[in-house]
Amino acid sequence: MKNIVITIFIALVVLIMGLYLVSFQVRETESALVTRFGKPVRTITEPKLCFKLPAPIERVHRFDSRMHVFEADLGETTTKGAVPIIVNTYVVWKIKEPLKFLNSVGTVKEAQVKLYSQITDTQNRVIGQHSFGEFVNSDPAKIKFKEIEAEMLADLEQTLSNEYGIEIKTLGIKQLKVNKDVTVKVFERMKAARSLRTKATISEGQGQATRIRGDANFKKSVLLTTAEARALDIRGQGDAEAARHYKLLEEDPELAMFLRNIDSLGKMLKERSTIVIPADSEPFKLLKEAPSLKPKQ
């Protein structure tokens, strides 16, 4: 009985060791490449239990399939106008083709070396095609950060995918710096641009003010001319009406004198005053009795 137990135990140990030699587990965060005598046989990208021939016939190469973030060091490059700038670029990447990655790179550490070299070449080439004003500008509409990042991503993605089996998910410029001399020149250009803009605005305002004053003067002249013409017309009508009344008064002098006395009396008595005058004096005798006026035949 004891020998049977030992035999079963040994068989289990052999079975477990055999399974260990011919099986392997691919985790969810991994991808695996199986090679036979150094030549690729198959690639596994899904998590599962797999089988293989024992080493050294077949070997399993495991790769981390998760996203990796690589940030390049600050590097100086020049824009289209030969203005030096300092940029810090980062990428988010993953292993897309394990076989190509194994043959051309090998490890994640070596991949970072390749990434640094490629990022440096790409940013020098792409940034050199854009002017400094597309990175730093007082007008936000002229800044082309997103377009430049998209160009860098397309350039870098094609090279890394074709040569190293690496897929770039995201690329961005984390920092942008300029040295002191360039900063001074940039601020001087910005001041000059703002000064020109201010002068143009003032000149435009003065032009509008001149046009407004001209329109106002023209309208004033038209209104004055119209008013003078209207006044002349009214005076003419008044003169005609007065002439008609004068003619009537000339025909009846007594009525004219009566109206004149009434008017004079009204003016004298307009204010509160004390006047001592004989009652039969003109025009106060009107207060005593009214004259006998008869219409002209």
BADRENFI-707768 format. One record per residue (C-alpha): residue in three letters; x, y, z negated; residue number from 1. Coordinates in steps of 0.001 Angstrom, whole numbers. Layout:
N
@resn ALA&X X&Y Y&Z Z&resi NUM .
...
END
This chain:
297
@resn MET&X 0&Y 0&Z 0&resi 1 .
@resn LYS&X 2845&Y 2343&Z -886&resi 2 .
@resn ASN&X 4564&Y 1660&Z 2449&resi 3 .
@resn ILE&X 1367&Y 2502&Z 4350&resi 4 .
@resn VAL&X 1098&Y 5884&Z 2600&resi 5 .
@resn ILE&X 4714&Y 6695&Z 3391&resi 6 .
@resn THR&X 4216&Y 5657&Z 6995&resi 7 .
@resn ILE&X 1126&Y 7846&Z 7336&resi 8 .
@resn PHE&X 2960&Y 10819&Z 5755&resi 9 .
@resn ILE&X 5913&Y 10416&Z 8098&resi 10 .
@resn ALA&X 3528&Y 10166&Z 11066&resi 11 .
@resn LEU&X 1788&Y 13376&Z 10014&resi 12 .
@resn VAL&X 5106&Y 15182&Z 9635&resi 13 .
@resn VAL&X 6200&Y 13980&Z 13084&resi 14 .
@resn LEU&X 2842&Y 15001&Z 14564&resi 15 .
@resn ILE&X 3029&Y 18471&Z 13007&resi 16 .
@resn MET&X 6610&Y 18966&Z 14196&resi 17 .
@resn GLY&X 5619&Y 17732&Z 17628&resi 18 .
@resn LEU&X 2701&Y 20174&Z 17778&resi 19 .
@resn TYR&X 5045&Y 22940&Z 16648&resi 20 .
@resn LEU&X 7420&Y 22119&Z 19496&resi 21 .
@resn VAL&X 4745&Y 21947&Z 22214&resi 22 .
@resn SER&X 2230&Y 24581&Z 21091&resi 23 .
@resn PHE&X 2233&Y 28288&Z 20339&resi 24 .
@resn GLN&X -286&Y 30947&Z 19333&resi 25 .
@resn VAL&X -781&Y 34175&Z 21268&resi 26 .
@resn ARG&X -2124&Y 36898&Z 18980&resi 27 .
@resn GLU&X -4500&Y 39669&Z 19934&resi 28 .
@resn THR&X -1715&Y 42261&Z 19879&resi 29 .
@resn GLU&X 622&Y 40177&Z 22042&resi 30 .
@resn SER&X 1178&Y 38951&Z 25562&resi 31 .
@resn ALA&X 3438&Y 35976&Z 26343&resi 32 .
@resn LEU&X 5535&Y 34799&Z 29257&resi 33 .
@resn VAL&X 6446&Y 31100&Z 29590&resi 34 .
@resn THR&X 9644&Y 30235&Z 31504&resi 35 .
@resn ARG&X 10859&Y 26812&Z 32580&resi 36 .
@resn PHE&X 14634&Y 26551&Z 32854&resi 37 .
@resn GLY&X 14684&Y 30334&Z 33021&resi 38 .
@resn LYS&X 12095&Y 30668&Z 35759&resi 39 .
@resn PRO&X 8650&Y 32162&Z 35002&resi 40 .
@resn VAL&X 5768&Y 29692&Z 34890&resi 41 .
@resn ARG&X 2769&Y 31644&Z 33591&resi 42 .
@resn THR&X 1734&Y 34771&Z 31720&resi 43 .
@resn ILE&X -799&Y 34778&Z 28871&resi 44 .
@resn THR&X -2484&Y 38083&Z 28015&resi 45 .
@resn GLU&X -5480&Y 36814&Z 25990&resi 46 .
@resn PRO&X -5314&Y 35601&Z 22361&resi 47 .
@resn LYS&X -5487&Y 31766&Z 22206&resi 48 .
@resn LEU&X -3663&Y 28535&Z 21348&resi 49 .
@resn CYS&X -1437&Y 27352&Z 24220&resi 50 .
@resn PHE&X 795&Y 24351&Z 24955&resi 51 .
@resn LYS&X 4213&Y 24056&Z 26554&resi 52 .
@resn LEU&X 7044&Y 21634&Z 27078&resi 53 .
@resn PRO&X 9549&Y 21559&Z 24204&resi 54 .
@resn ALA&X 12659&Y 23735&Z 24289&resi 55 .
@resn PRO&X 14951&Y 24065&Z 26074&resi 56 .
@resn ILE&X 12728&Y 22987&Z 28962&resi 57 .
@resn GLU&X 10213&Y 25787&Z 28423&resi 58 .
@resn ARG&X 10587&Y 28949&Z 26368&resi 59 .
@resn VAL&X 8045&Y 31533&Z 25219&resi 60 .
@resn HIS&X 8844&Y 35239&Z 25434&resi 61 .
@resn ARG&X 6515&Y 37402&Z 23358&resi 62 .
@resn PHE&X 5773&Y 41086&Z 23963&resi 63 .
@resn ASP&X 3864&Y 43624&Z 21903&resi 64 .
@resn SER&X 875&Y 44631&Z 24062&resi 65 .
@resn ARG&X -163&Y 47567&Z 21882&resi 66 .
@resn MET&X 296&Y 51222&Z 22799&resi 67 .
@resn HIS&X 3690&Y 52747&Z 22058&resi 68 .
@resn VAL&X 4449&Y 56424&Z 21566&resi 69 .
@resn PHE&X 7808&Y 57721&Z 22742&resi 70 .
@resn GLU&X 8878&Y 61332&Z 22208&resi 71 .
@resn ALA&X 11886&Y 62622&Z 24099&resi 72 .
@resn ASP&X 14320&Y 65014&Z 22469&resi 73 .
@resn LEU&X 14180&Y 68738&Z 23188&resi 74 .
@resn GLY&X 15827&Y 69336&Z 26537&resi 75 .
@resn GLU&X 16621&Y 72469&Z 28509&resi 76 .
@resn THR&X 15555&Y 72754&Z 32125&resi 77 .
@resn THR&X 14992&Y 75579&Z 34597&resi 78 .
@resn THR&X 11852&Y 76790&Z 36323&resi 79 .
@resn LYS&X 11462&Y 77750&Z 39972&resi 80 .
@resn GLY&X 12869&Y 81216&Z 39329&resi 81 .
@resn ALA&X 15925&Y 79787&Z 37501&resi 82 .
@resn VAL&X 14522&Y 80806&Z 34105&resi 83 .
@resn PRO&X 15705&Y 78340&Z 31421&resi 84 .
@resn ILE&X 13107&Y 76812&Z 29109&resi 85 .
@resn ILE&X 13264&Y 74114&Z 26438&resi 86 .
@resn VAL&X 10585&Y 71407&Z 26508&resi 87 .
@resn ASN&X 9708&Y 68403&Z 24383&resi 88 .
@resn THR&X 7741&Y 65721&Z 26281&resi 89 .
@resn TYR&X 5997&Y 62659&Z 24858&resi 90 .
@resn VAL&X 4385&Y 59607&Z 26500&resi 91 .
@resn VAL&X 2005&Y 56863&Z 25387&resi 92 .
@resn TRP&X 2909&Y 53586&Z 27142&resi 93 .
@resn LYS&X 2372&Y 49821&Z 27118&resi 94 .
@resn ILE&X 3801&Y 46723&Z 28784&resi 95 .
@resn LYS&X 1706&Y 46078&Z 31899&resi 96 .
@resn GLU&X 3666&Y 43259&Z 33605&resi 97 .
@resn PRO&X 5609&Y 41059&Z 31142&resi 98 .
@resn LEU&X 7688&Y 39295&Z 33850&resi 99 .
@resn LYS&X 8864&Y 42541&Z 35466&resi 100 .
@resn PHE&X 9469&Y 44048&Z 32028&resi 101 .
@resn LEU&X 11562&Y 41009&Z 30959&resi 102 .
@resn ASN&X 13689&Y 41026&Z 34099&resi 103 .
@resn SER&X 14293&Y 44807&Z 34301&resi 104 .
@resn VAL&X 14211&Y 45946&Z 30659&resi 105 .
@resn GLY&X 14059&Y 43080&Z 28195&resi 106 .
@resn THR&X 13215&Y 44758&Z 24892&resi 107 .
@resn VAL&X 11265&Y 47746&Z 23603&resi 108 .
@resn LYS&X 14498&Y 49424&Z 22506&resi 109 .
@resn GLU&X 15917&Y 49173&Z 26028&resi 110 .
@resn ALA&X 12598&Y 50432&Z 27367&resi 111 .
@resn GLN&X 12951&Y 53611&Z 25295&resi 112 .
@resn VAL&X 16372&Y 54217&Z 26855&resi 113 .
@resn LYS&X 14836&Y 53863&Z 30309&resi 114 .
@resn LEU&X 11941&Y 56133&Z 29343&resi 115 .
@resn TYR&X 14247&Y 58889&Z 28111&resi 116 .
@resn SER&X 16209&Y 58855&Z 31361&resi 117 .
@resn GLN&X 13102&Y 58840&Z 33543&resi 118 .
@resn ILE&X 11324&Y 61556&Z 31525&resi 119 .
@resn THR&X 14380&Y 63822&Z 31805&resi 120 .
@resn ASP&X 14554&Y 63351&Z 35590&resi 121 .
@resn THR&X 10817&Y 63865&Z 36004&resi 122 .
@resn GLN&X 10565&Y 67048&Z 33944&resi 123 .
@resn ASN&X 13599&Y 68567&Z 35680&resi 124 .
@resn ARG&X 12138&Y 67791&Z 39100&resi 125 .
@resn VAL&X 8531&Y 68853&Z 38419&resi 126 .
@resn ILE&X 9225&Y 71909&Z 36246&resi 127 .
@resn GLY&X 11722&Y 73112&Z 38846&resi 128 .
@resn GLN&X 8825&Y 73448&Z 41290&resi 129 .
@resn HIS&X 6830&Y 75833&Z 39064&resi 130 .
@resn SER&X 7496&Y 79443&Z 38072&resi 131 .
@resn PHE&X 7969&Y 80636&Z 34503&resi 132 .
@resn GLY&X 4673&Y 82552&Z 34703&resi 133 .
@resn GLU&X 2811&Y 79236&Z 34912&resi 134 .
@resn PHE&X 4125&Y 78320&Z 31442&resi 135 .
@resn VAL&X 4063&Y 81711&Z 29667&resi 136 .
@resn ASN&X 1673&Y 84430&Z 30784&resi 137 .
@resn SER&X -547&Y 87095&Z 29230&resi 138 .
@resn ASP&X -3296&Y 85982&Z 31626&resi 139 .
@resn PRO&X -4595&Y 82538&Z 30515&resi 140 .
@resn ALA&X -5951&Y 81851&Z 34017&resi 141 .
@resn LYS&X -2396&Y 81760&Z 35403&resi 142 .
@resn ILE&X -1095&Y 79149&Z 32943&resi 143 .
@resn LYS&X -892&Y 75712&Z 34657&resi 144 .
@resn PHE&X -21&Y 73401&Z 31745&resi 145 .
@resn LYS&X -2569&Y 70713&Z 32578&resi 146 .
@resn GLU&X -1652&Y 70654&Z 36269&resi 147 .
@resn ILE&X 2066&Y 70388&Z 35481&resi 148 .
@resn GLU&X 1474&Y 67555&Z 32984&resi 149 .
@resn ALA&X -643&Y 65723&Z 35586&resi 150 .
@resn GLU&X 2155&Y 66029&Z 38169&resi 151 .
@resn MET&X 4718&Y 64722&Z 35678&resi 152 .
@resn LEU&X 2444&Y 61793&Z 34754&resi 153 .
@resn ALA&X 1925&Y 60793&Z 38408&resi 154 .
@resn ASP&X 5657&Y 60991&Z 39153&resi 155 .
@resn LEU&X 6691&Y 59048&Z 36049&resi 156 .
@resn GLU&X 3903&Y 56457&Z 36245&resi 157 .
@resn GLN&X 4785&Y 55336&Z 39763&resi 158 .
@resn THR&X 8474&Y 54793&Z 38970&resi 159 .
@resn LEU&X 7968&Y 52972&Z 35664&resi 160 .
@resn SER&X 5171&Y 50754&Z 36984&resi 161 .
@resn ASN&X 7010&Y 49670&Z 40120&resi 162 .
@resn GLU&X 10443&Y 49145&Z 38576&resi 163 .
@resn TYR&X 9894&Y 48242&Z 34918&resi 164 .
@resn GLY&X 6323&Y 46939&Z 34592&resi 165 .
@resn ILE&X 5431&Y 49767&Z 32173&resi 166 .
@resn GLU&X 2078&Y 51558&Z 32247&resi 167 .
@resn ILE&X 1925&Y 55203&Z 31142&resi 168 .
@resn LYS&X -1399&Y 56093&Z 29544&resi 169 .
@resn THR&X -766&Y 59699&Z 28508&resi 170 .
@resn LEU&X 1906&Y 62353&Z 29025&resi 171 .
@resn GLY&X 2056&Y 65751&Z 27395&resi 172 .
@resn ILE&X 4385&Y 68649&Z 26650&resi 173 .
@resn LYS&X 4515&Y 68854&Z 22865&resi 174 .
@resn GLN&X 6710&Y 71949&Z 22556&resi 175 .
@resn LEU&X 7831&Y 74766&Z 24811&resi 176 .
@resn LYS&X 10565&Y 77133&Z 23741&resi 177 .
@resn VAL&X 12584&Y 79915&Z 25335&resi 178 .
@resn ASN&X 15884&Y 81342&Z 24145&resi 179 .
@resn LYS&X 16252&Y 84827&Z 22705&resi 180 .
@resn ASP&X 17457&Y 86542&Z 25889&resi 181 .
@resn VAL&X 14625&Y 85106&Z 27932&resi 182 .
@resn THR&X 12118&Y 86099&Z 25234&resi 183 .
@resn VAL&X 13298&Y 89719&Z 25370&resi 184 .
@resn LYS&X 13028&Y 89788&Z 29159&resi 185 .
@resn VAL&X 9590&Y 88201&Z 29057&resi 186 .
@resn PHE&X 8292&Y 90805&Z 26597&resi 187 .
@resn GLU&X 9796&Y 93583&Z 28712&resi 188 .
@resn ARG&X 8011&Y 92254&Z 31798&resi 189 .
@resn MET&X 4781&Y 91914&Z 29829&resi 190 .
@resn LYS&X 5089&Y 95519&Z 28598&resi 191 .
@resn ALA&X 5795&Y 96734&Z 32122&resi 192 .
@resn ALA&X 2798&Y 94813&Z 33460&resi 193 .
@resn ARG&X 534&Y 96194&Z 30739&resi 194 .
@resn SER&X 1850&Y 99723&Z 31390&resi 195 .
@resn LEU&X 1063&Y 99399&Z 35097&resi 196 .
@resn ARG&X -2362&Y 98036&Z 34256&resi 197 .
@resn THR&X -2959&Y 100959&Z 31866&resi 198 .
@resn LYS&X -1911&Y 103515&Z 34481&resi 199 .
@resn ALA&X -4130&Y 101864&Z 37069&resi 200 .
@resn THR&X -7074&Y 101929&Z 34657&resi 201 .
@resn ILE&X -6478&Y 105601&Z 33811&resi 202 .
@resn SER&X -6164&Y 106481&Z 37499&resi 203 .
@resn GLU&X -9380&Y 104614&Z 38273&resi 204 .
@resn GLY&X -11142&Y 106407&Z 35407&resi 205 .
@resn GLN&X -9925&Y 109793&Z 36622&resi 206 .
@resn GLY&X -11144&Y 108995&Z 40123&resi 207 .
@resn GLN&X -14565&Y 108044&Z 38791&resi 208 .
@resn ALA&X -14660&Y 111195&Z 36649&resi 209 .
@resn THR&X -13850&Y 113322&Z 39716&resi 210 .
@resn ARG&X -16608&Y 111642&Z 41697&resi 211 .
@resn ILE&X -19081&Y 112126&Z 38842&resi 212 .
@resn ARG&X -18175&Y 115802&Z 38472&resi 213 .
@resn GLY&X -18487&Y 116279&Z 42242&resi 214 .
@resn ASP&X -21930&Y 114665&Z 42252&resi 215 .
@resn ALA&X -22997&Y 116761&Z 39237&resi 216 .
@resn ASN&X -21783&Y 119997&Z 40861&resi 217 .
@resn PHE&X -23567&Y 119106&Z 44096&resi 218 .
@resn LYS&X -26806&Y 118389&Z 42248&resi 219 .
@resn LYS&X -26367&Y 121599&Z 40255&resi 220 .
@resn SER&X -25916&Y 123608&Z 43448&resi 221 .
@resn VAL&X -29002&Y 121995&Z 45006&resi 222 .
@resn LEU&X -31083&Y 122653&Z 41877&resi 223 .
@resn LEU&X -29933&Y 126271&Z 41629&resi 224 .
@resn THR&X -30678&Y 126878&Z 45303&resi 225 .
@resn THR&X -34096&Y 125295&Z 44905&resi 226 .
@resn ALA&X -34799&Y 127321&Z 41741&resi 227 .
@resn GLU&X -33699&Y 130581&Z 43378&resi 228 .
@resn ALA&X -35909&Y 129879&Z 46364&resi 229 .
@resn ARG&X -38810&Y 129100&Z 44048&resi 230 .
@resn ALA&X -38132&Y 132260&Z 42030&resi 231 .
@resn LEU&X -38075&Y 134372&Z 45203&resi 232 .
@resn ASP&X -41358&Y 132825&Z 46251&resi 233 .
@resn ILE&X -42929&Y 133534&Z 42840&resi 234 .
@resn ARG&X -41593&Y 137112&Z 42828&resi 235 .
@resn GLY&X -42970&Y 137593&Z 46317&resi 236 .
@resn GLN&X -46374&Y 136337&Z 45205&resi 237 .
@resn GLY&X -46195&Y 138585&Z 42109&resi 238 .
@resn ASP&X -45217&Y 141599&Z 44189&resi 239 .
@resn ALA&X -48070&Y 140907&Z 46592&resi 240 .
@resn GLU&X -50512&Y 140555&Z 43696&resi 241 .
@resn ALA&X -49182&Y 143742&Z 42059&resi 242 .
@resn ALA&X -49442&Y 145644&Z 45331&resi 243 .
@resn ARG&X -53057&Y 144538&Z 45621&resi 244 .
@resn HIS&X -53798&Y 145777&Z 42053&resi 245 .
@resn TYR&X -51890&Y 149029&Z 42649&resi 246 .
@resn LYS&X -54020&Y 149641&Z 45667&resi 247 .
@resn LEU&X -57182&Y 149158&Z 43585&resi 248 .
@resn LEU&X -55843&Y 151496&Z 40864&resi 249 .
@resn GLU&X -55002&Y 154168&Z 43448&resi 250 .
@resn GLU&X -58612&Y 154065&Z 44548&resi 251 .
@resn ASP&X -59810&Y 154685&Z 40880&resi 252 .
@resn PRO&X -57290&Y 156907&Z 38949&resi 253 .
@resn GLU&X -59535&Y 157247&Z 35881&resi 254 .
@resn LEU&X -59661&Y 153463&Z 35469&resi 255 .
@resn ALA&X -55901&Y 153305&Z 35883&resi 256 .
@resn MET&X -55383&Y 155903&Z 33124&resi 257 .
@resn PHE&X -57852&Y 154068&Z 30884&resi 258 .
@resn LEU&X -55986&Y 150772&Z 31310&resi 259 .
@resn ARG&X -52694&Y 152499&Z 30684&resi 260 .
@resn ASN&X -53987&Y 154079&Z 27453&resi 261 .
@resn ILE&X -55370&Y 150752&Z 26260&resi 262 .
@resn ASP&X -51979&Y 149161&Z 26871&resi 263 .
@resn SER&X -50122&Y 151934&Z 25064&resi 264 .
@resn LEU&X -52495&Y 151782&Z 22098&resi 265 .
@resn GLY&X -51985&Y 148003&Z 21827&resi 266 .
@resn LYS&X -48219&Y 148413&Z 21747&resi 267 .
@resn MET&X -48348&Y 151134&Z 19106&resi 268 .
@resn LEU&X -50658&Y 149257&Z 16782&resi 269 .
@resn LYS&X -48840&Y 145970&Z 17174&resi 270 .
@resn GLU&X -46755&Y 146548&Z 14039&resi 271 .
@resn ARG&X -48144&Y 147565&Z 10649&resi 272 .
@resn SER&X -47385&Y 151288&Z 10626&resi 273 .
@resn THR&X -48904&Y 154626&Z 9582&resi 274 .
@resn ILE&X -49253&Y 157299&Z 12272&resi 275 .
@resn VAL&X -50760&Y 160786&Z 11817&resi 276 .
@resn ILE&X -51983&Y 162105&Z 15163&resi 277 .
@resn PRO&X -54992&Y 164259&Z 16067&resi 278 .
@resn ALA&X -57969&Y 162102&Z 16868&resi 279 .
@resn ASP&X -58505&Y 163767&Z 20241&resi 280 .
@resn SER&X -54982&Y 162937&Z 21455&resi 281 .
@resn GLU&X -54388&Y 160396&Z 24174&resi 282 .
@resn PRO&X -54823&Y 157489&Z 23824&resi 283 .
@resn PHE&X -56219&Y 157626&Z 20238&resi 284 .
@resn LYS&X -59406&Y 159383&Z 21225&resi 285 .
@resn LEU&X -60418&Y 155969&Z 22566&resi 286 .
@resn LEU&X -60886&Y 154961&Z 18912&resi 287 .
@resn LYS&X -63509&Y 157669&Z 18543&resi 288 .
@resn GLU&X -65420&Y 157264&Z 21779&resi 289 .
@resn ALA&X -65107&Y 155379&Z 25017&resi 290 .
@resn PRO&X -64803&Y 157398&Z 28211&resi 291 .
@resn SER&X -67618&Y 157476&Z 30680&resi 292 .
@resn LEU&X -66345&Y 155477&Z 33623&resi 293 .
@resn LYS&X -68357&Y 154977&Z 36732&resi 294 .
@resn PRO&X -67451&Y 152687&Z 39538&resi 295 .
@resn LYS&X -66433&Y 154274&Z 42808&resi 296 .
@resn GLN&X -69093&Y 154298&Z 45469&resi 297 .
END
